[in-house]
């Protein structure tokens, strides 16, 4: 009787996912031949919850060794929400067990990081046959030497730090480079040492800002006109280390700056326009409403989340403080401030300018990744403010929507 093996990838994508999927498939086919069937679970645990899977064949695993991302797709489905029944009234654990049985799986391979493996362990405790494969650039999974994705991330971060040296030296600057690593600092440590950072700040070792300043001043007194500081995103100072996470996060918010650079910038905006994926990444939340509440609570007046071709969902507070949600249809403007247009449009403009594209191709590139469509660009004196852009959005015809 054939064995049926399920595979899913969950959480953030990272280098090596497709190579690992391919390796698993090649090993299964080599050892079991025609006596194995591989079932691809699409979009991580979301696919397992919703019964979204497909039978795969050997050809599906050819040509993916050097392909980035994951052929199975992935979504963030937080472990802390697995036992929570939300508005859709779905019991996630029961739904995953049901899909496992309906797909007639003999075992399930879960490729992911800490959160993925917490859920994998939960399913194992529920009686399912589970194999965990450690995927995370943070290299922070217990019982493993190196997780796949880590080495490539170290190479990239090291290259960034190395390239910053010339700019820091030329402009006599102190450069702070923020590197991923919320609770574990392996990536910052490895890349910081390899890239030649002068100071490295890690989540595991709370820093004293006075000592950091002293180190920079010592370098200056020895004749160095620059310093490079590699900072893990989860680094905290010695005072914050005495508090619980919620306490120091609240203190940062009270002081007027968010936990991340993106959030600190967003809090100063009248209008914040992330794509859904960016909103999920920046906030750590998955539901559009929860993402909107996150930024509205930070003081952003309007949050516009791009949903695709049908337009964008606009969230704002009414006079009573209740959240109001509508859809802004896709629209065009003649001139727009690139900051107001969203990070996607701005990044499109920047990369286009660097490549020397003309206005027509510049707009084509920027609109491909931006939150709204722009038909022309003028000099900075003619650009509207974020408030004027907000007024433009407010006066655009809308229709009510249920997300």
C-alpha positions in Angstrom: 0.0 0.0 0.0 1.3 3.4 -1.0 2.4 5.8 1.8 1.1 9.4 1.5 3.4 12.1 2.7 2.2 15.7 3.1 4.6 18.7 2.9 3.9 22.3 3.9 6.0 25.5 4.3 4.8 28.0 6.9 6.0 31.5 8.1 8.4 33.7 6.2 10.1 32.4 3.1 13.8 32.1 3.1 16.6 30.7 0.9 16.7 27.0 0.6 13.0 26.2 0.9 12.6 24.8 -2.6 15.9 23.0 -2.4 14.7 21.3 0.8 11.4 20.4 -0.7 13.3 18.9 -3.7 15.6 17.0 -1.4 12.7 15.4 0.6 11.0 14.4 -2.7 14.2 12.9 -4.2 14.9 10.9 -1.0 11.3 9.6 -0.9 11.2 8.6 -4.5 14.7 7.0 -4.3 13.8 4.9 -1.3 10.2 4.1 -2.0 9.8 4.4 -5.7 6.2 4.0 -6.8 5.1 3.2 -3.2 4.9 6.8 -2.1 2.6 9.8 -3.0 3.5 13.3 -2.0 0.8 15.8 -1.1 1.6 19.5 -1.3 -0.3 21.5 1.3 -0.7 25.0 -0.1 0.0 28.2 1.8 1.2 26.7 5.0 -1.2 25.9 7.9 -3.8 28.0 6.1 -4.0 25.3 3.5 -4.2 22.6 6.1 -7.0 24.4 7.8 -9.0 25.1 4.6 -8.3 21.8 2.9 -6.2 23.4 0.2 -3.8 20.7 -1.1 -2.8 18.8 -4.3 -1.2 15.6 -5.3 2.3 16.1 -6.8 4.4 14.1 -9.2 8.2 13.9 -9.8 8.1 16.6 -12.5 6.8 19.1 -9.9 10.2 18.9 -8.1 12.4 19.3 -11.2 14.1 22.7 -11.8 13.5 24.1 -8.4 16.9 23.6 -6.8 18.0 27.2 -7.3 14.5 28.8 -7.3 13.8 31.3 -4.6 10.7 31.2 -2.4 8.5 28.1 -2.1 6.5 26.4 -4.8 3.9 25.5 -2.1 3.3 29.0 -1.0 3.3 30.2 2.6 1.3 32.3 5.0 1.8 33.4 8.6 -0.7 31.6 10.8 0.4 32.5 14.4 0.6 29.7 16.9 -1.1 31.8 19.6 -4.2 31.9 17.4 -4.4 28.1 16.7 -6.7 27.5 19.7 -8.7 30.7 19.1 -12.0 30.5 17.3 -12.3 33.8 15.3 -15.2 35.4 13.4 -15.2 32.6 10.8 -16.2 30.2 13.6 -13.5 27.7 12.5 -11.9 25.4 15.0 -8.4 25.4 13.4 -7.0 22.4 15.2 -10.1 20.3 14.4 -10.0 21.5 10.8 -6.3 20.6 10.4 -6.9 17.1 11.8 -9.9 16.7 9.4 -7.7 17.7 6.3 -5.0 15.3 7.5 -7.5 12.4 7.5 -9.3 13.5 4.3 -6.0 13.6 2.4 -5.2 10.1 3.9 -1.8 11.3 5.0 0.6 8.9 6.8 2.7 11.8 8.0 3.2 15.5 7.5 6.5 17.4 7.0 6.4 20.9 8.3 9.1 23.3 7.1 9.3 26.4 9.2 10.7 28.3 12.2 9.7 28.5 15.8 6.0 29.3 15.3 5.7 26.6 12.7 7.2 24.0 15.0 5.1 25.0 17.9 2.0 24.3 15.8 3.7 21.1 14.5 4.3 20.0 18.1 0.6 20.8 18.9 -0.5 18.5 16.0 1.9 15.8 17.2 0.3 16.0 20.6 -3.1 15.6 18.9 -2.0 12.3 17.5 -0.8 13.1 14.0 2.6 11.9 12.6 4.7 15.0 12.2 8.3 15.6 11.0 9.7 19.1 11.6 12.3 20.6 9.3 14.1 23.7 10.8 13.7 26.8 8.5 14.7 30.2 9.8 17.3 32.8 9.0 17.5 33.4 12.8 19.1 30.0 13.5 17.1 29.8 16.7 15.5 26.4 16.8 16.5 24.2 19.8 18.3 21.0 19.0 19.7 22.1 15.6 23.2 23.2 14.7 22.3 25.3 11.7 18.9 26.0 10.1 18.5 26.3 6.4 18.3 29.9 5.2 20.8 31.1 7.8 24.0 31.0 5.8 22.5 32.8 2.9 21.1 35.5 5.2 24.6 35.9 6.8 26.2 36.3 3.4 23.7 39.0 2.4 23.9 40.9 5.7 27.7 40.7 5.7 27.8 42.2 2.2 25.6 45.1 3.3 27.8 45.9 6.3 30.9 45.6 4.1 29.5 48.0 1.5 28.6 50.6 4.2 32.3 51.0 5.2 33.1 53.2 2.2 30.1 55.5 2.7 30.6 55.8 6.4 34.3 56.6 5.9 33.6 59.1 3.1 31.0 61.1 5.1 32.5 60.6 8.6 29.4 59.0 9.9 28.3 56.6 12.6 26.1 54.1 10.7 23.6 51.9 12.5 22.6 48.8 10.5 19.4 47.1 11.7 19.5 43.3 11.0 16.7 40.8 11.5 16.7 38.9 14.8 13.9 39.6 17.3 14.8 37.2 20.1 18.0 35.6 18.8 21.1 37.5 17.6 23.0 34.9 15.7 22.5 36.6 12.3 23.7 40.0 13.6 26.6 38.4 15.4 27.9 36.3 12.5 27.4 39.1 9.9 28.6 41.8 12.3 31.9 40.0 12.8 32.3 38.9 9.2 31.4 42.4 7.9 33.7 44.3 10.3 31.1 46.1 12.4 32.7 48.0 15.3 29.9 47.5 17.7 27.3 44.7 17.8 24.1 44.8 19.8 22.2 41.6 20.4 18.8 40.7 22.1 20.5 38.3 24.4 22.9 41.0 25.8 21.1 44.3 26.8 23.2 47.3 26.0 24.1 50.4 27.9 23.8 53.4 25.6 26.6 55.2 27.5 29.0 52.4 26.8 28.1 52.4 23.2 28.8 56.1 23.0 32.1 55.7 24.8 33.1 53.0 22.3 32.4 55.4 19.4 34.3 58.2 21.1 37.3 55.9 21.7 37.5 55.1 18.0 37.3 58.8 17.2 40.2 59.6 19.6 42.3 56.9 17.9 41.8 58.6 14.6 38.9 56.7 13.1 36.4 59.1 11.4 33.5 56.5 11.3 31.9 53.7 13.2 29.5 51.0 12.2 27.0 49.6 14.6 25.2 46.3 13.8 21.9 46.2 15.7 19.6 43.2 16.0 16.0 44.3 15.6 15.2 42.9 19.1 18.1 44.6 20.9 17.0 46.2 24.2 18.9 48.4 26.7 19.7 47.6 30.3 16.7 49.5 31.6 14.3 47.8 29.3 15.8 44.4 30.3 14.3 45.0 33.8 10.8 45.2 32.4 8.4 42.8 30.8 8.1 43.1 27.0 4.7 44.7 27.1 6.1 47.3 29.6 9.0 48.5 27.5 7.0 48.4 24.3 4.4 50.7 26.0 7.2 52.9 27.3 8.7 53.2 23.8 5.2 54.1 22.4 4.7 56.7 25.2 8.1 58.2 24.3 6.8 58.7 20.8 8.6 56.0 18.8 7.5 52.6 17.8 9.2 49.2 18.2 10.6 49.3 14.6 11.8 52.0 12.3 8.8 51.3 10.0 6.3 51.8 12.8 8.1 55.0 14.0 7.7 56.4 10.5 4.1 55.2 10.1 3.1 56.9 13.4 4.0 60.3 11.9 1.9 59.8 8.8 -1.6 61.1 8.1 -2.1 58.2 5.7 -0.3 54.9 5.8 -0.7 52.7 2.7 0.9 49.3 3.1 0.2 46.3 0.9 -1.5 43.4 2.8 1.8 41.5 2.9 3.7 44.5 4.2 1.1 45.2 6.8 1.3 41.7 8.1 5.1 41.8 8.2 5.3 45.1 9.9 2.6 44.5 12.5 3.0 40.8 13.1 -0.8 40.4 12.5 -2.8 38.7 9.7 -6.3 40.1 9.7 -6.7 43.4 7.8 -8.9 44.8 10.5 -6.3 44.0 13.2 -3.5 45.5 11.1 -5.6 48.7 10.7 -6.4 48.9 14.4 -2.7 48.5 15.1 -1.8 51.6 13.1 -4.9 53.6 14.0 -4.0 53.1 17.7 -0.6 54.5 16.9 -2.1 57.8 15.7 -2.3 57.2 12.0 -5.5 59.0 10.7 -6.2 56.7 7.8 -4.9 53.2 6.9 -5.3 52.1 3.3 -4.5 48.4 2.6 -4.2 47.4 -1.0 -6.4 44.4 -1.7 -5.6 44.0 -5.5 -7.3 45.0 -8.6 -10.6 45.7 -6.9 -9.1 48.6 -5.0 -8.0 49.3 -1.4 -9.6 48.9 2.0 -9.7 52.2 3.8 -9.9 52.2 7.6 -10.4 55.2 9.9 -12.0 56.1 13.2 -15.4 57.9 13.4 -16.2 60.5 16.0 -17.0 57.9 18.6 -13.7 56.2 18.0 -15.2 53.1 16.3 -13.4 51.7 13.3 -15.0 52.4 9.9 -14.1 50.4 6.9 -14.8 51.1 3.2 -13.3 50.3 -0.2 -11.5 52.9 -2.2 -11.7 51.9 -5.9 -8.6 51.9 -8.0 -8.0 55.6 -9.0 -5.5 57.8 -10.7 -3.9 61.1 -9.7 -1.9 63.5 -11.8 0.8 64.3 -9.3 1.6 62.6 -6.0 4.0 62.8 -3.2 6.0 59.6 -3.3 5.9 59.3 0.5 2.2 59.6 0.5 1.9 57.0 -2.3 3.4 54.3 -0.2 6.7 52.6 0.2 6.1 50.5 -3.0 5.8 53.5 -5.2 8.7 55.3 -3.6 11.0 52.3 -4.0 9.9 51.9 -7.6 10.8 55.6 -8.2 14.2 55.2 -6.5 15.2 52.1 -8.4 14.0 53.6 -11.7 16.0 56.8 -11.1 19.1 54.7 -10.3 18.7 52.9 -13.6 18.2 56.1 -15.5 14.8 55.3 -16.8 12.7 58.0 -18.5 9.4 59.3 -17.0 7.2 56.9 -18.8 9.2 53.8 -17.8 9.7 55.3 -14.3 6.0 55.5 -13.8 5.4 52.0 -15.2 7.9 50.6 -12.7 6.6 52.6 -9.8 3.0 51.8 -10.4 3.8 48.1 -10.7 4.7 48.0 -7.0 2.8 51.1 -5.6 -0.4 51.4 -3.7 -2.0 53.8 -6.1 -1.7 54.6 -9.8 0.2 57.8 -10.8 -0.1 59.3 -14.3 2.6 61.9 -14.2 5.4 63.4 -12.0 6.3 67.0 -11.4 8.9 68.9 -9.5 8.7 68.8 -5.7 7.2 72.3 -5.4 4.0 71.1 -7.0 3.5 68.0 -4.9 0.6 67.7 -2.4 1.1 67.1 1.2 0.1 63.9 3.0 -2.9 65.8 4.3 -4.0 66.8 0.9 -3.6 63.2 -0.3 -5.8 62.2 2.6 -8.4 64.7 1.6 -8.3 63.4 -2.0 -8.9 59.9 -0.7 -11.7 61.0 1.6 -13.5 62.6 -1.3 -13.1 59.6 -3.6 -16.4 57.7 -4.2 -16.5 54.5 -2.0 -18.6 51.5 -1.4 -19.1 49.6 1.8 -17.4 46.2 2.0 -17.3 43.2 4.3 -13.7 41.8 4.5 
